[in-house]
Amino acid sequence: MYSKHFPDDCPPSQSDIASGEFYRFINKAHETPQPKDFLSWRQENPKKECPTSIPECQAYGLSIHSSLDDAKNLSMRIPRFKKMKIAKGSLSEEMGRIQHTPSKNEKSHHTWWIPENTKPYKVFEIIDLKQEDSNKT
């Protein structure tokens, strides 16, 4: 069940059941993913107006990426992401719903709506980017 604070039709009916491997930015100070790494924009900014560039429902979801290369690219280009680690997680049905919400610079961006009493930080682990790069060669 989703938070009663979510807007109507949120997650949207056209969203998909969560499944697959995804990447999420995590606070660099954390040795392992923590609950506070999985707060939505709306949870972090309860009194702020939603940015005009995204629908209110999307502000209740979390940003994740289906492509490690996209996440790495962001971490090299955007100052706020340069200060973060990347964690990889495998989502399944009980983890909520996702929707592909790409932008010009984030082709693999998805919005993930997490049901209440779910512990997303338990299915993610911080990845060693050097190790990931060496696995590709």
C-alpha angles and dihedrals in degrees: 000000000000126000116282085230092069114106119252114285091020120167086038119247090240092060120107133236108268112260138141139041119312140172128227132185113244132193108273092225092063120095090198131015112281132200090255089060088066103056120124123235088254092053090051093044107033096160100037123099113252113258110261090233094069134046116250091246091058089055087063092057131071127246115244133161131220092204123066089199090058091050092048091048090053091049090056097045108035117064095214092054092047086070094055140077125230121237127194124214139175113227126206137182097278089055093075135245135320136196129194104243105171125180132193092273100029109054094166096045116135131180114227123200112200122204118236117271092026119132105212093169088069094064096047129076130186112252129218103234092201089055092047091051093050090051089061094058 
